[in-house]
Amino acid sequence: MFSRVAVTGGIGAGKSTITKHLQERGAFVIDYDEVSREIVAPGTDGLRRVVDLFGSEALNADGTMNRKWVSHEVFGRPDLRKRFESIIHPLIFADAEKQESDWIASLTGRCELSQGSGRSGHYCKPGSPHRIVIHEIPLLAETGIARWFDTVIDIEAPEEVRIQRLIESRNLNRAEARARIASQASEEQRRQIATYVINSDKPLQEVYDEADRIYDKLCHLEG
């Protein structure tokens, strides 16, 4: 048995910090931001379709997608955003599903080999942390796919904390940071789909401890 877990949260909430920690614990992590970059890499069908929608202005000089330009174009234009997302989201979901399937097949194969040799690897045991698959999804509430997962962990932090983080980590000004936050689902919407909520506005070790308690429970339930 494997457990599918979604980790979500608004921009600047600290999702990646949590998922990286759980990855170190043994979870297999699929980063949807990373997937979104891969599916529009030069030469992909995804990038071709984006150019069909926006024109060559959607490209940087090196042939990569100009993410900043595209984000600016769709910001405040819901119809255009929907058309863009109708291209991107199915490709992201398909890639993530393949990564998950490949991981499960790989782990299952290793278990069968170890059992055939009379030895059972630690990744084969009930409750093994390697049997937890985490999907890090920034826009989970917006995409309406929360039902696909056994568990949803929502990472939250006060808006002012998130604004400061965005100013420091992404070189945004205050107005830009507020606009990014406002463009996403609200905290209430994310909480409505969450199984667990972690407040990241506290000492990092306390955040890790809370994440570990949830993760240990998930491993136990999986086993």
Buried (B, 14 or more C-beta within 10 A) or exposed (E): EBBBBBBBBBBBBBBBBBBEBBBEBBBBBBBBEEBBEEBBEEEBEBBEBBBEBBEEEBBEEEEBBBEEBBEEBBEEEEEBBEBBBEBBBEBBBEBBEEBBEEBBEEBEEBBEEBEEEEEEBEBBEEBBBBBBBBBBBBBBBBBEBBEBBBBBBBBBBEBEBBBBBBBEEEEBEEEBBBEBBEBBBEBEBBEEBBBBBBBBBEEEEEBBEBBEEBBEEBBEEBE
